[in-house]
Amino acid sequence: KSGSSVDSFYNRLPAPTSPPTLFNTNTFTSSFQNIVDAYGVASYREVNPAVYTIITFPFLFAVMFGDVGHGLLMTLAALWMILEERDPKMRSNTNE
């Protein structure tokens, strides 16, 4: 249709399994992706459920644990971990 002298080709190769699923994450979204992956990985071409988990998980956690003091302690612990993330001693550690 384009008028090119080279024929176009398209070969569909049958595969016994579907391709693997890859979701690009950063330091913020990787923790939510780990929560979602604990329950199962989405199939190929499915929407990433971790995006919805980023919104709903903190809300549902707050509903389950309505204690303000507990939420404050969790927020302070998370803030400390974020601030200490760049420490060279922490970077050499391979644990999550």
N, C-alpha and C positions, 0 to 999 in steps of 0.2 A: 504493500500500500504506500510505502514511503518513496518508492522509486529507486531504492538502493540496488546496486548490482549484486550484493551479497544477500543470499536467502536467510531469512530468520529461522531459527530453530528453537524448539522447546521440547525437551525430553523430560517426561515425568517418570521418575524411577520409583517403583513400588518398594515400600519399606515395611518390615514386619512390625515395627514399633513406631510410636509418634516421637517427634524430636524432643529433646530435653527443654525444660522451661528455664529461662534465665531472667531474673529480675535484678537490674542494676540498683545497688543500694549505696548509701553513704553512712557515716557514723551515726546519724540520727535515725534513719529508717531501718538500719540493719537489726536493731533490737526488736522492732515490730515485725520485721520479716521473719526473725527467729521464732517469735510467738506463733505466727501463722504456719510456718513450716513444721512446728511441733505437731500440728493437727493434720497436716497433709499438704503436699505441693500441688498447686493449680496445674491443670492440664495445659497443653500447648494452645496458644491463642486465647486463653481465658484472661479475664481482667485480674490484676493483682489485688487480692483481698487485703493486703497490708495497708493500702492507702486508706481503706475504710477503718481499719483497726487503729490507725493513728488518731482518728477522730473519736471512735466509739470506746476504745479500751480505757482511756483516762476517765471518761464519763461513767462507764459501768463500774470501774474500780472505785470511783467516788461514791456511787450509789451503794455498793457493797460495804465499804468502809467509810461511813459518814463522819468519822472522827477527824476533827480539824487538827489535832495534835499529831496524829499519825500521818496525815497528809503533809504537814509541815516538816516532819522528820524525813519523810520520803523525798520531798522536794529539796531539802538541804543536802541529803546524801547524793541525790542525782546531780545537784549543782557542784558539789565537791568532786565527783567523778569526772564531770565535764571539764572543770578547771585543771585537774591533775592529769588529764589525758595527754598533754604534751610533754610531760616529764619523761626524760630519757630512760629512767629506771622502769617506768610503766610500759614504754614502747618495746622494750626488749622482751617483755612477758608475752607469751603466745596464748594465754588463756583468754576466754571471752570476758 
